[in-house]
Amino acid sequence: MGVVNVTPDSFSDGGLHFDPELAAAAARRMVEEGAAIVDIGGESTRPGSGGVAVGEELRRVVPVLEALQGDVPVSIDTAKAEVARRALELGAEMVNDVTAFRFDPALAEVCAAHDAYVCLMHMQGEPRTMQLDPRYDDVAAEVAAFLEERMAFAVAHGVREERICLDPGIGFGKTVEHNVELLRRLDVLLALGRPVLIGFSRKSSLGKLAGDPQATTGPLGASVAAAVAAYERGATILRVHDVREHVDALAVARALA
Ligand code: HH2
C-alpha cells in the first residue's frame, strides 16, 4: 500500500503532494512501482495535529480521486462518512479509518452500502495528545481486544467480515517499546483471523531504534527492515511511502521464506 498524503503538514511527506496533479502522478508512479493499492489522505494524523473540517478534506482529496478515476486502486484514509462516501462514488475500493469507526459511527454504514474493503486501526487517545503518556498493561492483548470489538461493531453495521483488515496503529498512542512489542507479538493480532496491515514507514520510532533519541522520522533502511520483519511475522499489507524499495525487499523476503 503506497501512501499519498494530500496535506500541507503530514510528518512524512507534508506538502509534497498537496497539488492534486502531483498527488495523482505520485499515485500512478506507486502502482507502476508495484503497489497493489494507494492510500490517499487529506488529513494528517501526526502526533499533535488537530484535524481538518470536512469541507477542506473534500477539497483536498476529490480532485485527486477525479484525476485517478479508474486508473489506480485507491484506499481513502479518512474518519469521515461524507469523505468516504464521495471517495467510494469516485471509485475508491477501501476505507482506511485510523479511528476504527469511533469518530464517525455513520462511516460503517457507508462502507457497508458500498461493500468496501475496510481497515480498522487501533489508536490510544487522539492525535493531539496521544504521544504524551501512552500506557498499557499488555499492549498486544489490549490492542487485539479493541480491534475485536471494533470488528464486531463493523459487522453489526453491515460490513462483511471478509472485507476487514486490522492494524495495531504503530505510533498512535504508543512508545517505541509498545511498537516493538506489537510487532514481536503480531501472532496475538493474527489470531483474530483477519489480514493484518502495518504502517511503520518513516515513523519516528524507527529513527530512535536506529540510534537518534530525538528523531522525528525514520530513515528508509529502517522502514524497509520493519516492513520485512512485519511480513515475516505474518502481516500481509504494508503501508509505505517508498514503494519501489519495499517491493524489492519484500520480493526477496518472500523468495527466501
Ligand atoms: N499511519 C499514518 C496515517 N494513516 N493508517 C493506517 N491504517 N495505519 C497507519 O499506521 C497509519 C495510517 C501516519 O502516517 P502518514 O500518513 O505518513 O502521516 P500523516 O498522518 O501525518 O499524514
Residues whose N, C-alpha, C, O or C-beta is under 5 A from the ligand:
A	BS01	HH2	N5 D9 S10 F11 S12 E43 S44 T45 R46 N96 C119 M121 D167 G169 I170 G199
